Amino acid sequence: MKSISIGELRQNPASMIADLEGGEPYVLTRHNRRIGTILPTVSSAALIPRKASGPARTCTIARHELTTASTVDELLDEEKGQW
């Protein structure tokens, strides 16, 4: 990681920007003390994890018996009637 002072950044920002475009991070300093980090941007695709591909894995979900209706259709009809 390269280091650049505020004075150097004022005098020649183009060289730092070129390095950032190449993926090089910088430490920003003032009076030889670290005050920040300048990082190149990354695409949003690198930040967001990909969705899992393939079928849903529902075999681990336990089955539940209906307690208020004998079929799913009866349960849905009961709920629709309340609206």
C-alpha positions in Angstrom: 0.0 0.0 0.0 1.5 3.3 -1.0 1.5 6.4 1.2 0.8 10.0 0.1 0.8 13.2 2.1 -1.8 15.9 1.6 0.8 18.2 0.1 1.9 15.6 -2.4 -1.8 15.0 -3.3 -2.3 18.7 -3.9 0.7 19.0 -6.1 0.2 15.8 -8.2 -3.3 14.2 -7.9 -3.1 12.7 -11.4 -0.5 10.1 -10.4 -2.5 8.9 -7.4 -5.6 8.7 -9.5 -3.8 6.7 -12.1 -2.6 4.3 -9.4 -6.1 4.0 -8.0 -7.5 3.2 -11.4 -4.9 0.4 -11.5 -6.2 -1.0 -8.2 -3.5 0.4 -5.9 -4.7 1.6 -2.4 -3.2 4.6 -0.7 -2.6 5.7 2.9 -3.3 9.5 3.3 -0.9 11.2 5.8 -0.6 14.6 7.4 2.7 15.4 9.2 3.7 11.8 8.9 0.6 10.6 10.7 -1.9 8.3 9.1 -5.3 10.1 8.7 -7.1 7.9 6.2 -7.1 5.3 3.5 -8.0 5.8 -0.1 -9.3 2.7 -1.8 -10.2 2.0 -5.4 -13.8 1.4 -6.1 -15.0 -2.1 -6.8 -18.0 -3.1 -8.9 -21.2 -3.9 -7.1 -21.0 -7.4 -8.4 -17.9 -8.0 -6.3 -19.8 -6.7 -3.2 -23.0 -8.6 -3.6 -22.8 -12.4 -3.2 -24.2 -14.5 -6.1 -27.5 -16.2 -5.6 -27.4 -20.0 -5.1 -28.1 -21.9 -8.2 -30.1 -25.1 -8.5 -33.3 -26.3 -7.0 -34.5 -25.3 -3.6 -33.5 -27.6 -0.8 -36.7 -28.2 1.0 -36.1 -31.8 2.1 -34.9 -30.6 5.5 -38.1 -28.7 6.3 -40.3 -30.8 8.5 -43.9 -31.5 7.4 -46.7 -30.0 9.6 -50.2 -31.3 9.9 -53.0 -28.8 9.4 -54.9 -28.3 12.6 -57.7 -25.9 11.6 -58.7 -27.4 8.3 -58.6 -30.8 6.6 -57.2 -29.4 3.3 -55.2 -26.4 2.2 -58.1 -25.3 0.0 -60.4 -25.2 3.1 -57.8 -23.2 4.9 -57.5 -20.7 2.0 -61.3 -20.4 1.7 -61.6 -19.7 5.4 -58.9 -16.9 5.2 -60.5 -15.4 2.0 -63.9 -15.3 3.8 -62.5 -13.0 6.5 -61.3 -10.4 4.1 
